[in-house]
Amino acid sequence: MLLDAASLYFRAFYGVPTSVTSPDGRPVNAVRGFLDMTARLLTAHSPDRLVACWDDDWRPAFRVEALPSYKAHRLSSDGGEETPDELGPQVPVLVDVLAAAGITRVGAPGYEADDVIGTLATRARGPVDVVTGDRDLFQLVDDARGVRVLYTARGIADIEVVDEAAVAAKYGIPGRSYADFAVLRGDPSDGLPGVAGVGAKTAAALITEFGDLAGIRAAAARTVVPRAPLTAAVLKRLHAGGDYLDAAPVVVAVARDIDMPAVEGALPRRPADPGALAALADAHGLRSSLGRLGAALGWPADALE
């Protein structure tokens, strides 16, 4: 099980009230929500390995170089990612809790968590559940390899299982074609404009007819007599969007071959540092959430003593 950590702690922050606080009054809603969601996922799906995948770089240079608008709307005045004031201080707390609990946390310099997930999913020798609220990771679904997405579609409690059939049913495209679909349609949440005038329906029709983005562009280049789905209007839009179509695939495609060490992700059968975890639990009011996480992991009853 691969957790898209930033996606989940953002979801937890907005899904759990900020009135959930530590003994000294600081919000811990994102931490509590993250831990509770992880406990529920472990109980429901019983993975034998678990990795919290981290954004070491939320806006990698290679993506910005290809498409300067990538996530530009999320930039804060200091050049970092715009984050709610009450969430920022909770992230280091979560880092410390994961370390003390013994839950593997992995990032890669110059890459997003998506790319870490893509690489670990590609390396995996067995089925993989990717937990995320980011539709970009739908491109990883692969029924033959048992890779699916557990999509946090509506907050932190309601999980939608996404496999190739689900992608096909939702978007009208072959199951593993989501990246090309996203390039064509665009995604405002990532600053991805898409091809002007090409919406979801047209993008799906083009992919279904021509297989992938390369096939679509090849067909557009050789088409003399327009016909659906390559109508005269669509041909004009594809030609006008040529520069964008050259750049966007680099931005949308999840890296699957990052040069990073092997990651085991074995489930911790006891906290890695019980004393530190107990101190964190008391300082931040996390004993109930850590108790549920410990129960899901099979920790002994005295793990936090």
LUMBABA-736193 format. One record per residue (C-alpha): x, y, z. Coordinates in steps of 0.1 Angstrom, whole numbers, padded with zeros to 4 digits, always signed. Each point is the difference from the previous one (the first is absolute). Example, Ala and Ser with C-alpha at 12.3 -4.5 7.8 and 13.67 -1.06 7.14 Angstrom:
REM LUMBABA-736193
+0123-0045+0078+0014+0034-0007
This chain:
REM LUMBABA-736193
+0000+0000+0000+0014+0033-0012-0013+0032+0017+0001+0033-0018+0008+0017+0032-0006+0037-0009-0033-0008-0017-0011-0019+0032+0010+0026+0025-0016+0028-0020-0032-0021-0002+0003-0007+0037+0004+0037+0008-0031+0010-0020-0019-0031+0012+0006+0003+0037-0009+0032+0019+0028+0022+0012-0017-0001+0034+0018-0033+0004+0030+0012+0019+0030-0010+0022-0001+0006+0038+0016+0034-0006-0027+0010-0025+0019-0005-0033-0019-0016-0028+0009-0036-0007-0030-0009-0023+0022-0009-0030+0022-0023+0021-0029-0016+0017-0019-0004-0033+0031-0015-0017+0006-0025+0027-0037-0010+0002-0003-0004-0037+0032-0022+0000-0014-0022+0027-0033-0004-0020+0019-0009-0031+0022-0025+0017-0030-0017+0016-0021+0000-0032+0027-0011-0025+0027-0018+0021+0031+0009-0020+0033-0017+0009+0020+0031-0008-0007+0037+0005+0019+0031-0012-0009+0036+0005+0012+0017-0032+0011+0036+0004+0004+0031-0021+0036+0008+0002-0007+0026-0027-0037+0009-0005+0008+0019-0033+0030-0017-0017+0022+0021-0022-0003-0023-0030-0038+0004+0000+0001+0038+0004+0025+0002-0028-0023-0019-0023-0031+0019+0011+0005+0032+0021-0037+0000+0010+0004-0033+0018-0014+0006+0036+0009+0037-0004-0033+0010+0016+0010-0018+0032+0032+0020+0005+0003+0020+0032+0018+0034+0003+0032-0018+0011+0000-0023-0029-0012-0031+0019-0033-0017-0001-0029+0020+0014-0012-0019+0031-0026+0009+0026+0016+0016+0031-0014-0027+0022+0013-0029-0021+0036+0010-0005+0011-0007+0036-0017-0034+0000+0021-0014-0027+0032-0003+0021-0020-0016+0027-0013-0026-0024+0036-0006-0012+0011-0007+0036-0030-0022+0008+0006-0022-0031+0037-0003+0009-0007-0010+0036-0027-0024-0011+0024-0017-0025-0022+0007-0031+0023+0004-0030+0000+0035-0015+0017+0005-0034+0006+0030-0023+0024+0006-0028+0019+0033-0006-0014+0019-0030-0032-0022-0002-0035+0000+0013-0017-0027+0020-0018-0011-0032+0034-0009-0015+0011-0019+0031-0034-0019-0002+0005-0007-0038+0035-0013+0006-0010-0023+0029-0031-0012-0017+0020-0009-0031+0026-0018+0021-0025-0020+0020-0003-0037-0005-0035-0003+0013-0032+0020+0001+0001+0037+0010-0026+0022+0015+0007+0037-0006-0019+0023+0025-0005+0035-0013-0024+0028-0007+0019+0008-0032-0015-0012-0033+0033+0002-0018+0009-0033+0016-0028-0017-0018+0026-0004-0028+0017-0027+0021-0030-0024+0002+0009-0033-0015-0023-0030+0004+0026-0025-0012+0024+0011+0027-0026+0006+0027+0007+0038+0003-0031+0019+0010-0008+0034+0016-0019+0004+0032-0013+0035-0007-0010+0023+0028-0027+0015-0021-0021+0015+0028+0021+0008+0030+0018-0025+0022-0027-0025+0007-0014-0009-0035+0025-0020-0021-0007-0008-0037+0018-0030-0015+0013+0009-0034+0012-0027-0024+0001+0000-0038-0038-0007-0003-0007+0029+0023+0021+0024-0021-0017-0012-0032-0035+0003+0016+0007+0036+0013+0018+0015-0029-0008-0022-0030+0036-0008-0007+0022-0031+0002+0010-0007+0036+0037+0011-0003-0006+0031-0022-0006+0025+0027+0033+0020-0005-0008+0007-0037-0036+0008+0009+0013+0025+0027+0024+0017-0025-0028+0005-0025-0027+0011+0024+0022+0019+0024-0001+0002+0038-0005+0035+0015+0010-0013+0035+0036-0005-0014+0001+0030-0023-0003-0023-0030-0020+0019-0026-0008-0028-0024-0006+0004-0037-0023+0030-0004-0035-0011-0010+0007-0037+0006-0021-0012+0029-0004-0034+0017-0024-0014-0026+0022+0009-0030+0032-0012+0018-0016-0033+0008-0012-0004-0036+0034+0007-0014+0017-0024+0023-0025-0027-0007+0004+0004-0037+0038+0004-0002+0013-0017+0031+0023+0026+0015+0013+0035-0004+0027-0010-0025-0027-0017-0021-0023+0030+0002+0028+0024-0011+0010-0023-0028-0035-0002-0013-0005+0037+0002+0032+0006-0020-0011-0023-0028-0037+0008-0001-0011+0019-0032-0037-0006+0001-0013+0007+0036-0024-0025+0015-0011-0007+0036+0016+0000+0024+0026+0019-0020-0024+0027-0012+0013+0032-0016-0004+0018+0033+0018-0026+0020+0029-0002-0025+0004+0038+0003+0001-0002+0037+0025-0028+0001+0023+0019-0025-0003+0032+0020+0009-0019+0032+0031-0017-0015+0025+0017+0023-0021-0008+0030-0003-0037-0011+0038-0001-0004+0005+0011+0036-0029-0013+0021+0007-0038-0001+0033+0006+0019-0021+0018+0027-0028-0025+0003+0019-0033-0003+0009-0015+0034+0036-0010+0002+0004-0037+0003+0038-0004+0001+0014+0023+0027+0035-0009+0010-0007-0007+0037+0009-0028+0025-0021-0030+0005-0029+0005+0024-0013-0028+0021-0028+0017+0019-0006-0029+0024-0028+0006+0025+0014+0009+0034-0011-0026+0025+0010+0023+0029+0008+0038+0000+0035+0007-0012+0005+0024+0029-0027-0006+0027+0012+0027+0023+0000+0027-0027-0034-0012-0013-0015+0002+0035+0014+0035+0005-0014+0011-0033-0034-0016+0009-0001+0019+0032+0013+0033-0014-0025+0001-0029-0030-0019+0014+0005-0030-0024-0004-0029+0024-0034-0010-0014+0010+0002-0036+0033-0018+0006-0019-0027+0020-0022-0006-0031+0031-0001-0022+0018-0024+0024-0031-0023+0000+0000+0000-0038+0037-0009+0000-0003-0026+0027+0020+0018+0026+0000-0014+0035-0023+0018+0024+0029+0016+0019+0017+0014-0031-0005+0036+0011+0008-0006+0037
